[in-house]
Amino acid sequence: TQLKAIDFASHPASADPVTLRAVQKAIALIELKFTPQEETH
């Protein structure tokens, strides 16, 4: 997905491990939400 293309190394959140983890958690939830639709092809 486009979300996985995000470069966390250059992302401002990478300076804060807690924020980075929260962002990754949010992305994981988003991917879980949309993955079933993608797999129906």
C-alpha positions as CSV (number, residue, x, y, z in Angstrom):
1,T,0.0,0.0,0.0
2,Q,1.0,3.6,-0.2
3,L,1.3,3.7,3.6
4,K,4.2,1.2,3.5
5,A,6.0,3.6,1.1
6,I,6.4,6.1,3.9
7,D,10.0,6.5,4.9
8,F,9.9,6.5,8.7
9,A,13.7,7.3,8.8
10,S,13.0,10.8,7.5
11,H,9.7,11.1,9.2
12,P,9.6,13.6,12.1
13,A,7.9,11.0,14.3
14,S,11.1,8.9,14.1
15,A,12.7,11.2,16.7
16,D,10.1,10.0,19.2
17,P,9.9,6.2,19.6
18,V,6.5,6.5,21.4
19,T,5.0,8.6,18.6
20,L,6.6,6.4,15.9
21,R,5.1,3.3,17.6
22,A,1.7,5.0,17.7
23,V,1.9,5.9,14.0
24,Q,2.9,2.3,13.1
25,K,0.0,1.0,15.2
26,A,-2.4,3.3,13.4
27,I,-1.1,2.2,10.1
28,A,-1.5,-1.5,11.1
29,L,-5.1,-0.9,12.1
30,I,-5.8,0.9,8.8
31,E,-4.2,-2.0,6.8
32,L,-6.3,-4.5,8.7
33,K,-9.4,-2.5,7.9
34,F,-8.6,-2.4,4.1
35,T,-6.8,-5.7,3.5
36,P,-9.9,-7.9,3.3
37,Q,-11.2,-5.7,0.5
38,E,-7.9,-6.0,-1.4
39,E,-7.9,-9.8,-1.1
40,T,-11.3,-10.2,-2.7
41,H,-9.8,-9.8,-6.2
